[in-house]
Amino acid sequence: MKRLIFISLAVGLAVSTPLAQQSQNPSPMVEHTRPHPRLPEVAPEGQREPLELGTLFVPKGTKKKATLFLHFHGNPLIPEIAAARAGKVAVISFQLGSGSGVYGRPFTADPQLFPRIVAEAAAKSHLEFERIILTSWSAGYGAVRAILRVPDHYTRVDRVMLIDGMHASYVGDAPATGPDLESLLVPEDLSIFATFARDAIDGKKRMIVTHSEIYPGTYASTTETTDWLVSTLGLKLKAVLKWGPMGTQQLSEAKSGKFQLIGYAGNSAPDHVDQLQSLPEYFKWLK
């Protein structure tokens, strides 16, 4: 049974495991409170190569050694712009469709897919990759989770960034309706991210997680999952109010070691896309 909602068809908001059908009010598709600037649709110069899965982009002038990041979901032009602006960075972009399942399944079904893709990228680019980073937006988190669940891959990945896309199923397949309205999330959906966050807090890794205020209804929102993460890590969420990249409005933050969580205002499709458009700026923070 497929479980897609209106915003999923329009901007690719994440869908995890299939659940029983429930009523759903879609997030607004337009928002006029503030401008929503967009990156110029100009492809940077460089080498592009199709891989077994995904497309490799090496910015013009990149030689010998570089950082490689794999980005899951969204317009491939955006991670290419991020790579070109960062310098000495190559990227593999994956646009596989709607729902976290389409991103997670290939790496779950074939645990050696990830190292094969990295090796193929190295061979076609003639580069030595000194560091490997995983980034995702929305549904793309499914691939990041599947890759990190393999211990050898977890060791190889140095940094992770989840952009408004860390979701989980509800226990009982529905949000809470009791007096405290505290929904229970399936911990197995999030545990590997908590493990990586702990290593970031200890300085062994680096991790950035962002979220909006979008409420999907049929599965846990990024607000709920990040609240779970902060609680699990024993951190304090700090209220802030300041501008972020691409005209976003930051509302909250939690920091410890090399872990950072940032909450942004907005419950509409444009607010969701703003965060993807912010990838080039976010990548500077990550790198």
C-alpha positions in Angstrom: 0.0 0.0 0.0 1.4 3.4 -1.0 1.2 6.2 1.5 1.8 9.5 -0.4 0.5 12.9 0.5 -0.1 16.0 -1.6 3.2 17.7 -0.7 5.1 14.5 -1.4 4.0 14.7 -5.1 5.0 18.3 -5.3 8.3 18.6 -3.5 9.2 15.1 -2.4 8.6 15.2 1.3 9.8 12.0 2.8 7.6 8.9 3.2 8.9 6.0 5.2 7.4 2.6 5.7 3.9 1.9 4.4 1.2 2.6 7.0 -2.6 2.2 7.2 -4.3 5.0 5.4 -5.3 8.0 7.5 -6.8 11.4 6.8 -4.3 14.0 5.9 -4.4 17.8 5.5 -1.5 18.7 3.1 0.9 21.5 3.9 0.2 24.7 1.9 1.8 24.8 -1.5 2.3 28.6 -1.5 3.4 31.0 1.2 3.6 34.8 0.9 4.9 36.0 4.3 8.5 36.4 3.1 10.4 36.0 -0.2 11.7 32.6 -1.1 14.8 33.3 -3.2 16.1 30.6 -5.5 19.6 29.7 -6.8 20.3 30.6 -10.4 19.6 27.7 -12.8 23.1 27.8 -14.2 25.1 24.6 -14.2 28.7 25.0 -13.0 31.5 23.9 -15.3 33.0 20.5 -14.7 33.0 16.7 -15.5 29.8 14.8 -15.3 29.7 11.0 -15.3 26.8 8.5 -14.9 27.5 5.9 -12.3 25.9 2.6 -11.4 23.5 4.7 -9.4 23.6 8.5 -9.3 25.7 11.0 -11.3 29.2 12.2 -10.5 30.1 15.9 -10.8 33.7 17.1 -10.5 34.0 20.9 -10.7 36.5 22.3 -13.2 40.0 22.6 -11.8 39.6 19.9 -9.1 42.8 17.8 -9.1 44.4 14.8 -7.3 42.7 14.9 -3.9 39.2 16.0 -2.9 36.3 15.6 -0.6 33.5 13.5 -1.9 29.9 14.0 -0.8 26.9 12.0 -1.8 23.6 14.0 -1.9 20.3 12.3 -1.9 17.1 13.8 -3.3 16.3 17.1 -5.0 17.5 19.0 -8.0 21.0 17.7 -8.8 22.1 21.2 -9.8 22.0 22.4 -6.2 24.6 20.0 -4.8 26.7 20.7 -7.9 26.6 24.4 -7.0 27.6 23.5 -3.5 30.6 21.5 -4.7 31.7 24.2 -7.1 31.5 26.9 -4.5 33.3 24.8 -1.8 36.4 24.0 -3.8 38.2 20.7 -3.9 34.9 18.9 -3.6 33.2 16.4 -5.9 29.6 15.2 -5.5 27.4 12.3 -6.5 23.8 13.3 -6.8 20.8 10.9 -6.5 17.3 11.7 -7.6 15.4 8.4 -7.4 11.8 9.4 -6.9 9.4 10.0 -4.0 9.5 8.4 -0.6 12.4 7.4 1.7 11.9 3.8 0.6 13.2 4.4 -2.9 16.4 5.8 -1.4 16.9 3.2 1.3 16.0 0.0 -0.6 19.0 -0.1 -3.1 21.5 0.2 -0.2 19.7 -2.2 2.0 19.3 -4.8 -0.7 23.0 -4.6 -1.8 25.2 -3.4 1.1 28.2 -3.2 -1.2 26.5 -0.7 -3.5 27.9 2.2 -1.5 31.6 1.3 -1.7 31.2 0.3 -5.4 29.8 3.7 -6.3 32.6 5.5 -4.4 35.2 3.3 -6.2 33.6 4.0 -9.6 33.6 7.7 -8.9 37.3 7.6 -8.0 38.1 5.6 -11.1 36.2 8.0 -13.5 37.4 11.2 -11.8 41.1 10.0 -11.2 40.8 11.6 -7.8 41.7 10.4 -4.4 38.9 11.0 -1.9 40.2 12.1 1.4 36.9 12.4 3.1 33.4 11.1 2.5 30.3 13.1 3.5 26.6 12.1 3.2 23.9 14.8 2.8 20.2 14.5 2.1 17.1 16.5 1.8 13.6 15.3 2.7 13.1 11.7 1.6 16.8 11.2 0.9 17.4 10.4 4.5 16.4 6.8 3.7 19.7 6.3 1.9 21.8 7.9 4.6 20.2 5.6 7.2 20.7 2.5 5.1 24.4 3.3 4.5 25.2 4.1 8.1 23.6 0.9 9.3 26.5 -1.1 7.8 29.4 -0.8 10.3 32.2 -0.6 7.6 30.3 2.2 5.8 29.7 4.0 9.1 33.4 4.0 9.8 34.2 5.4 6.4 31.7 8.3 6.6 33.2 11.4 8.2 30.2 13.8 8.2 26.5 13.8 7.8 23.9 16.5 7.1 20.1 15.8 7.2 18.2 18.8 5.7 14.6 18.9 6.8 14.3 15.1 6.4 14.7 12.8 9.4 11.4 11.0 9.8 10.1 8.0 11.7 6.9 5.9 12.1 4.7 6.3 15.0 4.3 3.4 17.5 0.9 2.1 16.6 1.1 3.8 13.2 -0.7 6.9 14.4 0.1 10.1 16.4 -1.0 10.3 20.0 -4.6 11.2 20.8 -4.3 10.9 24.6 -4.3 13.6 27.3 -0.6 14.4 27.0 -0.6 14.3 23.2 3.0 13.0 23.3 3.4 10.7 20.3 5.7 7.7 20.6 8.2 7.2 17.7 9.7 3.9 16.5 13.2 4.2 17.9 14.7 1.8 15.3 13.9 4.4 12.7 16.2 6.9 14.4 18.8 5.0 16.4 21.6 5.1 13.9 21.3 8.9 13.7 21.5 9.1 17.5 24.7 7.0 17.4 26.3 9.2 14.8 25.2 12.3 16.7 26.9 11.0 19.9 30.1 10.4 17.9 29.8 14.0 16.7 29.4 15.3 20.2 32.6 13.4 21.1 34.4 15.0 18.2 34.8 11.8 16.2 32.3 12.8 13.5 30.5 16.0 12.4 26.7 16.2 12.0 24.2 18.9 11.1 20.4 18.4 11.3 17.8 21.0 10.2 14.1 20.9 10.4 11.0 23.0 9.5 7.5 23.1 11.2 5.8 20.9 8.6 3.5 18.3 10.1 2.9 15.3 7.8 0.4 13.7 10.1 0.7 10.1 9.0 4.3 9.8 10.2 6.5 11.7 12.6 7.5 15.2 11.5 11.1 16.5 11.5 10.1 18.6 14.6 9.1 15.5 16.5 12.1 13.5 15.4 14.6 16.2 16.3 12.9 16.7 19.7 13.4 12.9 20.2 17.0 13.2 19.2 17.7 16.2 21.5 16.0 14.3 24.4 17.9 11.1 23.7 21.2 12.9 23.6 20.5 14.8 26.8 20.9 18.2 25.1 19.0 21.5 25.7 17.2 23.2 22.8 17.8 26.9 22.8 15.2 29.3 21.4 16.7 31.9 19.0 15.3 34.3 16.4 17.5 35.3 13.5 17.8 35.1 9.7 19.2 32.0 8.1 20.3 31.3 4.5 17.9 32.0 1.6 15.7 34.2 3.8 14.9 31.4 6.3 14.0 32.3 9.9 15.8 30.3 12.5 13.8 29.6 15.7 15.9 27.1 17.7 19.3 25.4 18.0 21.1 22.7 20.0 24.9 22.4 19.9 27.4 20.1 21.5 30.9 19.2 20.2 30.6 18.8 16.5 26.9 18.2 16.5 24.4 21.0 15.6 20.7 21.0 15.2 18.9 24.0 13.7 15.1 24.6 13.6 13.5 26.9 11.1 10.1 28.5 10.8 7.6 27.5 8.1 5.0 24.7 7.5 4.6 25.1 3.7 6.2 23.6 0.6 8.2 26.8 -0.2 9.7 26.6 3.4 10.7 23.0 2.8 12.3 23.9 -0.5 14.1 26.9 1.0 16.2 24.5 3.0 17.3 22.5 0.0 18.2 25.8 -1.7 20.4 26.5 1.3 22.6 23.5 0.7 25.5 25.4 -0.6 25.6 27.6 2.5 25.0 24.6 4.8 27.8 22.8 3.2 30.3 25.5 4.2 29.3 24.9 7.8 29.7 21.2 7.4 33.0 21.3 5.6 
